[in-house]
Structures are given as structure tokens and as C-alpha cells.
Amino acid sequence: MSKFWSPFVKTLVPYVPGEQPKLSKLVKLNTNENPYGPSPRAIAAMQAEIGDSLRLYPDPNGERLKQAVADYYGVQPAQVFVGNGSDEVLAHAFHGLFQHGKPLLFPDVTYSFYPVYCGLYGIEYETIALDQSFQIEVADYDRPNGGIIFPNPNAPTGRVLGLSAIERLLQANTDSVVLVDEAYIDFGGESAIALVDRYPNLLVTQTLSKSRSLAGLRVGLAVGHPDLIEALERIKNSFNSYPLDRIAIAGAAAAFEDREHFQQTCQQVIASREAVVAAMTALGFEVLPSAANFIFARHPQQDAATLAASLREEGIIVRHFKLPRIDQFLRITIGTPEQNQALLDALSR
Ligand code: PMP
């Protein structure tokens, strides 16, 4: 802290991202990246951007990417917003779409960036407890609110809600925005983008960091009613008119266009997840049903912090959250079959 800090900055409690170690020999199962590379078509599109055109500013509207997303989901480009990672898209949504004076609602066990944005934008919030099986109970959200946000599948639990539960939430909250954060939707959930034409209070965010294996590129998006998208554009244009660079726009658009690579790699991750769940259950772990590219598991006799530390000694990094209700769980990203085997071998030792 220094005397030059504003009183506001002194109160900020920033998000702490998962560790990104330099040592590549570690088996890195801690930040839910995709073990398979991005689409070769995306790589080629990005390489094609590296040249004289970098002299020029990118398209401030990212039209090429918006069109690719619109084509993929059967919506209009005016229903799509793109930004520098879904974290940035979420930041704009917190800034521009959640009301003040009534609390924003989100689960007690969820993505820990949400309370950070509440701190940044002065939004009050209330957390709603997950049920005994760590699932979101939508009826518990029937209370005055300035908005609702949750990941689907939820993070770090991996549990997914069906579209009928989400519709129930949208119908009961017509005066506030319901934001469904679909960072992990492609690994087993049904996207609520199918509902955006019917519910003007629905905003869905997604990322290219997980199922499209482009975490290093930082691209995220939102889909919703054009009025919600316009609010995000206003915030964005008051902050940075060029959130995405030329390389990111080209690479992300091509990643959406390459459906084959996307489907194939998602299927591989899903098949590996099911194999890891079966093997860990056989080792005595309780594993929550996961629709994501990670699992959330605890062992009735083994302390989670100790387990994480001993895995680390064997060169395997997983995520352990020292948080209420979940401090005995480990969140483990699904890796390649070889990485998963290394994990299972270490756990059986
Ligand atoms: N939402 C959830 C639930 C996440 O777990 C993550 C990844 N940490 C994000 C959003 C942000 O992803 P990104 O900024 O890489 O798009």
C-alpha cells in the first residue's frame, strides 16, 4: 500500500487466479484448461493476421467473430457481444446490468470472481446455499433481487441445471437480469442461448478458454436480447473501444467455424472424465456428477489439503479451495489420458 493509492483501491480485494507454473514437466490439472490444442484452422487464421495488417486497428465491433457466433447459435449478430475473456464480459455485465439497491443473488459455492466484481462496482449481494447435493435450488432465488448470476455447469462443483429449471428462474424474475455463465457448457450441458429469443432478461456468457482451447488468447462472449447487448457495448466503448485484437478476432472466429475439431476434442474430454470418475470412485472418492471439464471430489478419510500437497510433490497440481463447505474437496481438471493416469497412479499410492 502507498500514500498514492485512492481510498477505493485500498478497499479492493482482487481475485487470485490459479497458479500458472513455469515448469512444463508438471501435470497441470488446476485451472481447467483444455489438454488438446486449439483448432488448426484457428491457428492458421491467427498466423495469417501476423503481418502488415497489424499496423491497423482491429474492427472495434469484432463483426467477423460476432457473425461466426451468430451462425453457430442461429441468432443475430446484434445479439452477440465479444470481449477479452469472459471475465471482462462479466465485468461489463456487473457494471451495466445489475441493479443497485437490491442484492445480486448467486450460490454460496460458485465462481469466486463474482464477489470481486461486486466489490469493484459497489453492488450488494446475497449468497444462496446450494442444497445437500451441492446443486442449485432455483426456488430459493424467489426473493427480491437486483439480478441473479450462476455458472452452468456451476464451478467448482461441475453440477449442471437443465433448461426447464433456468426457465423457471427467468419466469420468476422478469424485472431483473438472469446471467447464466456457461464457461463449461460444452462438456455436457444444454446452452440457455436457445432461450434468448423468449426471455429479454436472459444474458448468457461463454468463453473460448475451455472447450475451444484458447485460454491464452483471452476471448469471451455474451448472447442475449439486443438491448442487453447494447448496454454492454456502451460500457465497453466507455472503457476500451478495441477489446479484441486482430489476431484474437480471426482465431476465435475460425475456432467457431471448425465444428469438427471442437466436437471431437470435447468428446475426448467427456470420455476421459467418465473414466476418471469411475476410477476415483473405485479408489473410495465421492465425486460429484460433473458436466464440466473438471471434477469435484472428496475422500472420506483423506484430508484434501494434505492430498493436494502430496500430489504436488509428485508433480501434479490440482486446485484446493480453503473455503467454507468445500475445504475437503479437490477440483481436478480432466487432462490427456496420460495425465489422468499419472493422477490416478499417484492417488492410489
Ligand atoms: N466463468 C467461470 C465459471 C470460470 O470458471 C472462468 C474461468 N476461470 C471464467 C468465467 C472466465 O474465463 P475466461 O476469462 O478465461 O473467459
Boltz pocket constraint, residues with backbone or C-beta under 6 A from the ligand:
constraints:
  - pocket:
      binder: B
      contacts: [[A, 31], [A, 84], [A, 85], [A, 86], [A, 87], [A, 88], [A, 111], [A, 151], [A, 153], [A, 155], [A, 181], [A, 183], [A, 206], [A, 207], [A, 208], [A, 209], [A, 215], [A, 218], [A, 219], [A, 220]]
      max_distance: 6.0
